[in-house]
């Protein structure tokens, strides 16, 4: 009974194996035929779509029909329909009943698609599965028609001669292998059976003790070997388990450190993009995401060139690939006009390397250097302005001096005029150098204020006296509105004089002849207020935002014709700021300007500040 059951089980398993194997073959054949059909359909419909619409109306039509007719019989082509632009059939190679069984929605999708399309459907009223391929015909860049081709996937027969032969071979080898395995196992188990039978016979027949010891030794040896194998397997399992715990711990540490690295990269104030060796992005920090206005999921695992969309940076990276071992510069300056208008970035490229793999990735950094570029531009403009301002008076002094030294000027009055010009230019040059030194000291924080009690009545007299001569030459009236009781200030009198005289001097310089200037001093709460009001040329809105910038001068011709360095108001603003005050200005073109200086009033006691 045992042998009979084993045989039945073997036969059942053998039959089940044959069925499963047959199904696998059928499935493999179906998949292969489906792939071949798709490849053939895509190729044929694309080939048909290459013909212009005129070919289907001329003599080539017969050649096309004849070629397709061969595919109807040999390649499983069920129908081929060519539609014109309106959807009407221009060429139809199919039975009328076949066309009527095609679902309307299949036809509509094929006619309105703009590219190659593949649809699978069952014909109406049948179980026939049809694969339709359709592609539009283009002429001169416009759609002029559509080609539709339907193919029937030939049925697969289970018991084809080749498949029956293959299954028979597999059955033979399977049966032969089963027999060999069966007898092999039987032979392998025979020693154990013999040991077991001998042991039992010795135990039952009460053989001599010496013989029992020999037989027990053989069994003990087998059991001992088996026990040693089990112990070794257990030890190996425990070792693997311990190694697995260690590996899990290391993975946790690596994951923690990886997150820390990503957090550090996100906190850096410049962009970082990490790619693999194929230039696919593996990590990007928060700064760069904000710059590109994208989310991390939209960027990671995408090509770098696609995400950046910056031809200059892409070309730079490709160039660095070619010059990887050269000592050329590994950074460029780039801009992102649409994302960060007016900002400049220094783009650097570095490589990630492994211990054995070599280069495993790239690191592209984007550092915002807008402030550095602005500083560089300001430095260049400063040098340009100061060079011009220094050369102009020096050139005049040198020219007039050479003419006087060579006795080219005989007229005494003209000589006096030359000497006066040299003196004026020297004073102008001196003022320029002093202003530059003061501004430099203020910016470096090394200017020391020599504070003391400042009587505002004396301060006002000194400032007005300094510009009265120039005002009288232009018949400009300076109106004083001074209080009966003058407040006192605690500050650097000489620097305050420089600041106020700069504003008064500009008022005289940019006010036409017979103009008027008002100089006012008053006290408001704990603030001393100086006001200078003129009816001169005025300042435009565009210039108002820059009048306190170093070397800035208006482009108004009435301003440019006057000599000036553009440092006066910049120095005044810094002086007033150092005294804890502020300067305000309002102006209108051709109506004049109104400057207001506010300085905090401080109590002054002898010996104390």
C-alpha positions in Angstrom: 0.0 0.0 0.0 2.8 2.4 0.8 4.5 1.8 -2.5 1.1 2.2 -4.3 0.4 5.5 -2.6 3.9 6.8 -3.3 3.5 5.8 -7.0 0.2 7.5 -7.3 1.6 10.7 -5.6 4.6 10.6 -8.0 2.3 10.3 -11.0 0.0 13.1 -9.8 3.0 15.4 -9.2 4.4 14.5 -12.6 1.1 15.3 -14.3 0.8 18.6 -12.4 4.4 19.5 -13.4 3.6 18.7 -17.0 0.5 21.0 -16.9 2.4 23.8 -15.2 5.2 23.5 -17.7 2.7 23.6 -20.6 1.0 26.7 -19.2 4.4 28.4 -18.8 5.3 27.6 -22.4 1.9 28.9 -23.6 2.3 32.1 -21.6 5.8 32.6 -22.8 4.6 32.1 -26.4 1.8 34.5 -25.9 4.1 37.2 -24.5 6.6 36.7 -27.3 3.9 36.9 -30.0 2.4 40.0 -28.4 5.7 41.7 -28.4 6.4 40.7 -32.0 2.9 41.9 -33.0 3.4 45.3 -31.3 6.8 45.7 -33.0 5.4 44.7 -36.4 2.3 46.9 -36.0 4.3 50.0 -35.0 6.7 49.4 -37.9 4.1 48.9 -40.6 1.8 51.7 -39.6 4.8 54.1 -39.3 5.9 52.9 -42.8 2.5 53.5 -44.2 2.3 57.0 -42.6 5.4 58.0 -44.5 3.4 57.9 -47.8 1.9 61.3 -48.8 -1.9 61.3 -49.3 -1.3 61.6 -53.1 0.1 58.0 -53.1 -3.3 56.7 -52.1 -5.0 58.3 -55.1 -2.4 57.6 -57.8 -0.9 54.5 -59.5 1.0 53.7 -56.3 -2.4 52.7 -54.7 -2.4 49.3 -56.5 1.2 48.6 -55.3 0.3 49.4 -51.7 -2.9 47.3 -51.9 -1.0 44.4 -53.4 1.7 44.5 -50.7 -0.9 44.7 -47.9 -2.9 41.8 -49.4 0.1 39.6 -48.8 0.2 40.6 -45.1 -3.5 39.8 -44.9 -2.8 36.1 -45.6 0.7 35.7 -44.1 1.1 38.2 -41.2 -2.4 38.3 -39.6 -3.5 41.7 -41.0 -7.2 42.0 -40.6 -7.8 45.4 -42.0 -6.0 48.5 -43.2 -7.9 51.8 -43.6 -6.5 55.2 -44.7 -8.6 58.2 -43.8 -8.3 61.7 -45.2 -8.3 64.8 -43.0 -12.1 64.7 -42.5 -12.0 61.1 -41.4 -13.6 59.7 -44.5 -12.0 56.4 -45.7 -9.7 56.9 -48.7 -8.3 53.4 -48.9 -9.9 50.3 -47.2 -8.5 46.8 -47.3 -11.0 44.9 -45.2 -14.3 43.1 -45.5 -17.4 45.3 -44.9 -18.5 43.2 -42.0 -15.1 43.6 -40.3 -15.3 47.4 -40.5 -18.8 47.4 -39.1 -17.7 45.3 -36.1 -15.0 47.9 -35.0 -16.3 49.9 -32.0 -16.8 53.6 -32.8 -14.8 54.8 -29.8 -11.7 52.9 -31.2 -12.1 54.7 -34.5 -12.5 58.1 -32.8 -9.4 57.7 -30.6 -7.3 56.7 -33.6 -8.6 59.6 -35.8 -8.0 62.3 -33.2 -4.6 61.3 -31.9 -1.6 63.3 -32.9 1.0 60.5 -32.6 1.4 56.7 -32.7 -1.4 54.8 -30.8 -2.0 51.2 -30.0 -5.4 49.9 -28.9 -6.6 46.4 -28.1 -10.3 45.6 -28.4 -12.8 42.8 -29.2 -14.9 43.1 -32.3 -18.6 43.6 -31.7 -20.4 40.3 -31.3 -17.3 38.2 -31.3 -14.5 37.1 -28.9 -11.8 38.0 -31.5 -9.1 40.2 -29.9 -7.8 42.8 -32.3 -4.7 45.0 -31.9 -5.1 48.3 -33.8 -2.2 50.6 -34.6 -2.9 54.1 -35.9 -0.6 57.0 -36.8 -1.4 60.4 -38.5 0.0 61.4 -41.9 1.7 64.8 -41.9 2.4 67.0 -45.0 4.1 70.4 -44.7 3.8 70.2 -40.9 0.0 69.7 -40.9 -2.1 66.6 -40.4 -3.5 65.4 -43.7 -4.8 61.9 -42.9 -4.6 58.8 -40.6 -3.5 55.2 -41.2 -5.3 52.4 -39.2 -4.1 48.8 -39.2 -5.7 46.0 -37.3 -3.9 42.7 -36.5 -5.3 39.4 -35.2 -3.1 37.5 -32.7 -3.0 33.9 -34.1 -4.2 31.3 -31.6 -1.7 29.1 -29.8 -2.3 25.4 -29.9 -1.2 23.5 -26.8 -0.4 20.3 -28.6 1.6 21.5 -31.5 4.2 19.0 -32.9 7.1 21.0 -31.6 5.5 21.5 -28.2 4.5 17.8 -27.8 8.0 16.8 -28.7 9.5 19.2 -26.1 7.1 18.0 -23.4 7.8 14.4 -24.2 11.6 15.1 -23.9 11.0 16.9 -20.6 8.8 14.0 -19.3 11.5 11.5 -20.2 14.2 13.4 -18.5 12.0 14.1 -15.5 11.0 10.4 -15.2 14.7 9.3 -15.6 15.8 11.9 -13.0 13.1 10.7 -10.6 14.2 7.1 -10.9 17.9 8.1 -10.4 17.0 10.2 -7.4 14.9 7.5 -5.9 17.6 4.8 -6.2 20.2 7.3 -5.1 18.3 8.1 -1.9 17.7 4.4 -1.4 21.4 3.6 -1.6 22.3 6.5 0.6 19.8 5.4 3.3 20.8 1.7 3.1 23.8 2.0 5.4 21.6 3.7 8.1 19.0 1.0 7.6 21.7 -1.7 7.9 23.1 0.0 11.1 19.6 0.2 12.5 18.8 -3.4 11.7 22.2 -4.6 13.0 21.7 -2.6 16.2 18.2 -4.0 16.7 19.3 -7.6 15.9 22.2 -7.2 18.4 19.9 -5.8 21.0 17.2 -8.5 20.5 19.5 -11.5 20.1 21.7 -10.5 23.1 25.0 -10.8 21.3 28.2 -10.5 23.2 29.0 -7.2 24.8 32.2 -6.7 22.8 30.3 -6.9 19.6 27.7 -4.5 20.9 30.3 -2.0 21.7 31.7 -2.2 18.2 28.3 -1.6 16.6 27.4 1.1 19.2 30.7 2.7 18.2 29.6 3.0 14.6 26.2 4.4 15.5 27.8 6.8 18.1 30.1 8.0 15.5 27.3 8.7 13.1 25.3 10.4 15.8 28.4 12.3 17.0 29.1 13.6 13.5 25.4 14.6 13.1 25.6 16.4 16.5 28.8 18.2 15.6 27.1 19.3 12.3 24.1 20.6 14.2 26.3 22.4 16.8 28.4 24.0 14.0 25.2 25.1 12.2 23.8 26.6 15.5 27.1 28.4 16.1 27.1 29.8 12.6 23.5 30.9 12.9 24.4 32.7 16.2 27.4 34.3 14.6 25.3 35.5 11.6 22.6 36.8 14.1 25.3 38.7 16.0 26.7 40.1 12.8 23.2 41.1 11.7 22.7 43.0 14.9 26.0 44.8 14.4 25.2 45.6 10.8 21.7 47.0 11.8 23.4 49.2 14.4 25.9 50.5 11.9 23.1 51.2 9.4 21.3 53.2 12.0 24.4 55.2 12.8 25.0 55.8 9.1 21.4 56.9 8.6 21.7 59.2 11.6 24.9 60.7 10.2 23.4 61.0 6.8 20.5 63.0 8.2 22.9 65.2 10.1 24.9 65.9 6.9 21.7 66.7 5.0 20.7 69.1 7.9 24.0 70.8 7.7 23.7 71.2 3.9 20.2 72.7 4.4 21.6 75.2 6.9 24.4 76.4 4.6 23.7 79.8 3.1 24.5 78.8 -0.5 23.1 76.2 -2.9 24.3 72.6 -3.0 23.4 70.0 -5.6 24.8 66.4 -5.4 24.5 64.1 -8.5 25.6 60.6 -9.3 28.1 59.9 -12.1 25.3 60.1 -14.7 24.4 63.6 -13.6 21.1 62.5 -12.0 20.4 64.6 -8.8 20.6 62.6 -5.6 20.4 65.5 -3.1 19.6 69.2 -3.2 19.6 71.6 -0.2 16.9 74.0 0.9 18.7 77.1 -0.4 18.8 75.7 -3.9 15.2 74.5 -3.8 14.1 78.1 -2.8 16.2 79.5 -5.6 14.7 77.1 -8.3 11.2 77.4 -6.7 10.8 73.6 -6.8 10.0 70.9 -4.3 12.4 68.1 -3.5 10.3 65.4 -5.1 10.3 67.4 -8.4 14.1 67.5 -8.4 15.6 64.3 -6.9 16.3 61.5 -9.5 16.0 63.9 -12.4 18.8 64.9 -14.8 20.7 68.0 -13.7 20.5 69.7 -17.1 16.7 69.3 -17.1 16.2 70.9 -13.6 18.7 73.8 -14.1 17.8 74.6 -17.7 21.0 76.7 -17.8 23.1 76.1 -20.9 26.1 78.0 -19.5 26.4 75.8 -16.4 25.7 72.6 -18.4 28.5 73.5 -20.8 30.8 74.4 -17.9 30.2 70.9 -16.3 30.9 69.2 -19.6 34.1 71.2 -20.1 35.3 70.2 -16.6 34.7 66.6 -17.5 37.1 66.9 -20.4 39.6 68.9 -18.3 39.2 66.8 -15.1 42.9 66.5 -14.5 43.9 70.0 -15.6 44.6 72.9 -13.3 42.2 75.3 -14.9 39.6 77.2 -12.9 36.8 75.0 -11.6 34.1 77.7 -11.2 32.2 80.2 -13.3 30.0 83.2 -12.6 26.4 82.9 -13.7 23.0 84.6 -13.3 19.4 83.4 -13.1 17.5 86.3 -14.6 14.1 84.7 -14.3 14.6 83.4 -10.7 16.9 85.9 -9.1 17.1 89.1 -11.1 20.2 91.2 -10.6 22.0 88.6 -8.5 25.3 86.9 -9.3 26.3 83.3 -8.4 29.7 81.6 -8.3 29.1 78.0 -9.6 31.8 75.5 -8.5 32.2 71.9 -9.4 33.7 69.1 -7.2 33.9 65.3 -7.3 32.8 62.7 -4.8 35.2 59.7 -4.7 35.0 56.3 -3.1 37.9 54.2 -1.7 37.9 51.7 -4.6 35.2 52.9 -7.0 37.0 56.2 -8.0 34.6 59.0 -8.9 31.1 58.2 -7.7 29.4 61.6 -8.0 29.6 65.4 -8.3 28.9 68.3 -6.0 27.8 71.6 -7.6 27.7 74.6 -5.3 26.1 78.0 -6.0 27.4 80.9 -3.9 25.7 84.3 -4.1 28.4 86.8 -4.8 26.1 89.8 -5.5 27.6 91.8 -2.6 31.1 91.0 -3.7 30.3 92.1 -7.2 28.7 95.3 -5.9 31.7 96.0 -3.7 34.0 95.4 -6.7 31.9 97.8 -8.8 31.8 100.4 -6.0 35.6 100.1 -5.7 36.1 100.6 -9.4 33.7 103.6 -9.4 35.5 105.0 -6.4 38.9 104.8 -8.1 37.5 106.2 -11.3 35.9 109.2 -9.5 38.8 110.0 -7.2 41.3 109.8 -10.2 39.2 112.3 -12.1 38.7 114.6 -9.1 42.5 114.6 -8.3 43.7 114.9 -11.9 41.4 117.9 -12.8 42.8 120.4 -10.3 46.4 119.0 -10.6 46.2 119.4 -14.4 45.1 123.0 -14.0 47.7 123.8 -11.4 50.5 122.2 -13.5 49.4 124.0 -16.7 49.1 127.4 -15.1 52.4 127.0 -13.2 54.3 126.0 -16.3 52.9 129.1 -18.2 53.9 131.4 -15.3 57.4 129.8 -14.9 58.1 130.2 -18.6 57.0 133.9 -18.6 54.3 133.2 -21.2 52.0 135.6 -19.3 53.1 139.3 -19.4 49.9 140.9 -18.2 49.9 141.5 -14.5 46.2 141.1 -14.1 46.2 137.8 -16.0 49.1 136.6 -13.8 47.0 137.5 -10.7 44.1 135.6 -12.2 46.3 132.6 -12.8 47.7 132.7 -9.2 44.1 133.0 -7.9 43.1 130.0 -10.0 46.1 128.0 -8.7 45.2 129.0 -5.2 41.5 128.0 -5.7 42.4 124.6 -7.2 44.9 124.0 -4.4 42.2 124.7 -1.8 39.8 122.5 -3.8 42.3 119.7 -3.8 43.0 120.1 -0.1 39.3 120.0 0.7 38.9 116.9 -1.4 41.8 115.1 0.3 40.5 116.1 3.8 37.0 114.9 2.9 38.4 111.6 1.7 40.5 111.2 4.8 37.5 112.0 7.0 35.2 109.6 5.2 37.9 106.9 5.3 38.3 107.4 9.0 34.6 107.3 9.6 34.1 104.1 7.6 37.1 102.4 9.4 35.8 103.6 12.8 39.1 105.4 13.5 37.7 109.0 13.5 37.9 110.4 17.0 35.3 113.1 17.8 36.8 116.0 19.8 33.7 116.8 21.7 33.2 119.9 23.6 30.7 122.7 24.3 29.5 124.2 21.0 27.8 127.6 21.1 25.3 127.5 18.2 25.5 131.3 17.7 29.2 131.2 17.0 28.7 128.0 14.9 26.0 129.7 12.8 28.2 132.9 12.3 31.2 130.8 11.2 29.2 128.7 8.7 27.5 131.7 7.1 30.7 133.7 7.0 32.4 130.8 5.1 29.9 131.1 2.2 29.0 134.8 2.2 31.8 135.7 -0.2 30.5 133.2 -2.9 26.9 134.3 -2.3 27.8 138.0 -2.8 29.4 137.3 -6.1 26.1 135.9 -7.3 24.0 138.5 -5.5 22.4 135.8 -3.4 20.7 137.0 -0.2 21.2 134.8 2.9 18.3 135.4 5.3 19.0 134.4 9.0 16.1 133.2 11.2 17.9 132.8 14.6 16.4 132.6 18.1 16.9 135.1 20.9 18.2 132.3 23.1 20.7 130.1 21.3 20.8 126.4 22.5 24.1 124.8 23.2 25.5 121.5 21.7 28.0 119.0 22.9 30.0 117.8 19.9 32.9 118.3 17.6 32.6 121.9 16.4 35.0 121.6 13.4 33.3 118.6 12.0 29.8 120.1 12.5 31.0 123.2 10.7 32.2 121.0 7.8 28.8 119.3 7.6 26.7 122.6 7.7 29.0 124.5 5.4 28.7 121.6 2.8 24.9 122.1 2.7 25.2 125.9 2.7 27.9 125.8 0.0 25.7 123.6 -2.2 22.8 126.0 -1.7 24.9 128.9 -3.0 26.4 126.8 -5.8 23.1 125.5 -7.2 21.1 128.7 -6.7 21.0 131.1 -9.7 22.0 134.7 -9.4 19.8 137.0 -7.3 18.4 134.0 -5.5 17.6 133.6 -1.8 18.7 131.3 0.9 17.1 131.0 4.4 19.1 129.7 7.3 17.1 128.8 10.4 18.0 127.6 13.9 15.4 126.5 16.4 14.9 124.1 19.3 12.3 121.4 19.4 12.0 119.5 22.7 15.5 117.9 23.1 16.6 118.4 19.5 18.4 121.3 17.9 17.3 121.9 14.3 19.2 123.6 11.5 17.3 124.3 8.3 18.7 125.5 4.9 16.1 126.5 2.3 16.9 127.8 -1.2 15.0 128.6 -4.3 17.6 127.0 -6.6 17.5 124.4 -9.3 16.0 121.7 -7.1 16.7 117.9 -7.1 14.7 115.3 -9.1 13.1 112.3 -7.4 15.6 110.0 -9.1 18.6 112.0 -7.7 17.1 112.4 -4.1 17.7 108.7 -3.3 21.4 109.0 -4.1 22.5 112.5 -3.0 24.2 111.1 0.1 26.2 108.5 -1.9 29.9 109.0 -2.4 30.8 110.7 -5.7 27.2 110.8 -6.9 26.3 113.8 -9.0 23.2 114.6 -10.9 23.1 114.5 -14.7 21.3 117.9 -14.8 23.5 120.2 -17.0 23.1 123.0 -14.5 24.7 120.8 -11.9 27.4 119.2 -14.0 28.7 122.6 -15.1 29.6 123.4 -11.5 32.8 122.0 -10.0 32.3 119.3 -7.3 33.5 115.9 -6.2 30.2 114.4 -4.9 31.7 113.9 -1.4 30.2 116.9 0.5 26.8 115.5 1.3 28.2 112.0 1.9 30.6 113.4 4.5 27.8 115.6 6.0 25.5 112.6 6.4 28.3 110.6 8.2 29.2 113.5 10.5 25.6 114.0 11.6 25.2 110.3 12.1 28.3 110.2 14.4 26.7 112.9 16.5 23.5 110.8 16.8 21.5 113.1 14.5 19.9 112.8 11.1 19.6 114.7 7.8 16.4 115.0 5.8 15.9 116.6 2.4 12.9 117.5 0.3 13.1 119.2 -3.1 11.3 119.9 -6.4 12.8 120.7 -9.7 13.1 124.5 -10.4 11.5 125.3 -7.0 14.5 124.7 -4.6 15.5 122.4 -1.8 14.9 122.1 1.9 17.6 120.5 4.1 16.9 119.8 7.8 19.6 118.7 10.3 18.5 117.4 13.7 21.0 117.0 16.5 20.2 115.8 20.0 20.6 118.4 22.6 22.9 117.4 25.5 23.3 119.0 28.9 26.8 120.1 29.6 28.4 120.5 33.0 31.9 121.7 33.6 34.1 118.6 34.0 31.4 116.2 33.0 29.7 115.2 29.8 
